[in-house]
Amino acid sequence: MPQPTDRLSRIEEVLAVAFEPVLLTVKDDSAAHAGHAGAAPGGETHYSVEIVAEAFAGLSRVQVQRAVMIVLQKEFDTGLHALSLKARAPD
């Protein structure tokens, strides 16, 4: 299966595979950060993620954030600068 070439699609794919979320929303916020630290002319540097997954049940907020950051490490290593994260287990 070919890998997606844009960062938003890659983020969606890796989070879907890792956590099997019941809700996943990924938004590229890069345009709002143009000229700020970490912003790149081509964008794809600042994202917002909302994810709801049973995989987060029983985990602390820090554990959930750490788990998400670990699976997105490759993106951080290749230009992802900032991630606004809202993550929780289903109610």
C-alpha positions, -999 to 999 in steps of 0.1 A, spaced: 0 0 0 15 34 -10 23 59 17 5 92 17 27 121 6 11 150 25 16 153 62 -21 156 71 -28 123 55 2 106 71 -9 119 105 -44 106 100 -32 73 89 -7 67 116 -31 77 144 -59 56 129 -36 25 127 -21 30 162 -53 39 182 -83 28 161 -102 60 171 -140 64 171 -134 101 163 -103 116 145 -101 151 132 -68 165 119 -65 201 108 -35 219 92 -32 252 111 1 262 94 -13 293 76 -22 309 109 14 305 121 32 320 90 61 340 102 63 324 136 90 301 150 90 267 133 68 278 104 80 268 69 71 286 36 53 254 24 33 250 55 27 215 70 43 225 103 14 232 127 -16 209 133 -46 204 156 -57 169 164 -88 157 181 -89 120 188 -112 98 208 -101 62 213 -107 33 237 -69 28 237 -67 59 260 -90 44 287 -73 44 321 -44 65 309 -35 98 324 -34 129 302 4 128 301 4 91 291 -20 98 263 0 128 251 32 107 252 16 79 233 4 102 205 38 120 203 56 86 201 36 75 171 41 109 154 78 111 161 87 106 124 66 136 115 83 157 142 117 145 129 108 157 94 93 192 100 62 189 122 68 218 146 36 220 168 6 199 176 -24 210 195 -39 178 209 -73 170 224 -73 133 232 -96 112 254 -113 79 258 -149 76 248 -174 87 275 
